[in-house]
């Protein structure tokens, strides 16, 4: 069954890799996850290591904790009418429609969350948090209209990136989390991490040198997220290429 903590992550995260970051025992059965969703500032703000990285002060901590709680309640309210449990039994077509609805709601929720976050954090903290969101997004960041515009991707690049991501989804590892052994879950997470790293590397390979530099500036200094054990998951971000066609 989907656990409460995972539901909160789903609502707040828009996480591209939410499938392998699930708590043991939870999951979506055998269809291998929910690609296409992205990370959110709201989810990352609840991670202590992220709070330290963006420089949350002692005076801000209580406000941040209250804000994270408020954002979680916003998420529960926004998703209250969605049958998450039924996702695993849907046809591919119906699941795609359901996921599109979830993405729409979570994107709206994320925008509202960002407004609230900006009232608690200062400009520098918000800027660093946005960088961490892009790092966490990985290759899925390239589905964002603002990222595409910022990088100035042309139609050929967009098509290449879409193919890379389509191929990645088609070859995504799958697992029956509910019946898998701890060893199988660990192996699955490792395979997912490797697949995601490759997808991002291939995506970055489509960029030219100027775009690669812009991406590096947009993501900032690499941050190592904590290994998933409750609030986050690990994973390194490959360096941007220096040249490409």
C-alpha positions, 0 to 999 in steps of 0.5 A: 500500500502507499504509505502516508509519508510517500503520499506527502512526497508525491503531493509535494515533490513532483519527483522524477524518481519517486518510484525508487525513492519509495519507502520499503513496503510501499509502491505502485506494484509492477509498473515501475514508477511515475516518471515525468513528475518533478521535485518541488521547493516545498519538499526539499525545504523539509529536509534538514540537510537542505535547510543547512545548505541554504542557510536557514537561521535559528530565527527562521527554523520555527517559521520553516517548520510551520511552513512545511506543515502548512504546505503538507496540509495544502498538498493533502487538500489538493489531492484529496479527490485522487484515488492513488490506490487505484493507480496500480490497477488502471490501464496505461491510458487511464493511468496516463490521464490520472498522472496528467491530472496529478501533474497539473494539480501539483504544478499549481500547488508548487507555484502557490508554495513558492509564493509562501516560501518567498515570504519566509526565506530571503532572496539568496536562500530562495535562489539556492533552493531553486538550484537544488530543485533543478539538481534534484529534477535531473533530466526532468528539469528539461521538461520545464518551459522556463528551463527550455527558454533559459537554455534557448533549446532549439527544435532539434535539441528538444526532439533529441532530449524527448527521445532520450527521455522516452527511451529512458522511460521505456527501459525503466527498471520495474519492481513489485515493491510489496513482495520484493525482498530488501535486497531486491529493493536495494538493487532496484534503487541502484539500477534506477540511480544508474539509469537516471544518471545516464539519462541526465548525462545523455541529456546534457550531451545535447547542449552546446558549450554556452548552454552547458555553462548556463545549466551549470550556473542555473544548478550551482554548486553540486549538493549531495542529497541525503540517502533515502531513508525517510526524507531524501535520496542520494545521487550525484549530478554529472558535470555539464559537458564542455562541448556538444553539437 
